[in-house]
Amino acid sequence: MTIKIVGRKTTVKDSFRDRVEKKLAKFDKFFNDDAEAVVTVTNERDRETVEVTIRARGMYFRAEQTTGDRLDSLEAVADALSRQIVKNKSKLEKKWKTDTLPLFAEEAEEAEYEETYDIVRTKRFPIKPMSVEEAILQMNLLGHTFFMFRNAHTNEINLVYKRKKGDYAVIEPDDD
């Protein structure tokens, strides 16, 4: 797995880089060499945020944690990612049709539990071309936290959503 470390409003020391590589090395058994991990470290006042996004075979695993110490944030993120991967192990194996996700013996019991998702409603609506700003306005008028629309500039289906901090984000398809 390739690891990319990005520092925002902070510098990342080599000792922390080594710690990140050591922590993420335990995920090598779950993924092939083509997997990519992006670690973003942000310092705001006395809060250290560590965000890790792992991309492998079109699947994304993401965890973020903010604490007073960068290493504590890294520990919490690594634990969260481990739980996500183990929880979704059987679904991933079905998708990838390989046996590349070995488990620890103590984690095997947890992974055997298969969660089912009950779809209680399907909603269909026409999607008209509009700008991102118009989509945000429409979302706010409906009182929703997300809104799917066709981007008038790219003619692609996009999704705009309201983030926890109150700002907005857009999800666009990637042709990779």
RASULKA-V143934 format. One record per helix or strand. SS is the DSSP state (helix for helix, strand for strand). FROM is the first residue (numbers start at 1). LEN is the number of residues. If there is no record, write none. Layout:
# RASULKA-V143934
ss:SS from:FROM len:LEN
ss:SS from:FROM len:LEN
This chain:
# RASULKA-V143934
ss:strand from:2 len:7
ss:helix from:14 len:12
ss:strand from:36 len:9
ss:strand from:47 len:10
ss:strand from:59 len:9
ss:helix from:70 len:18
ss:helix from:89 len:8
ss:helix from:105 len:8
ss:strand from:129 len:2
ss:helix from:132 len:11
ss:strand from:146 len:6
ss:strand from:157 len:6
ss:strand from:168 len:5
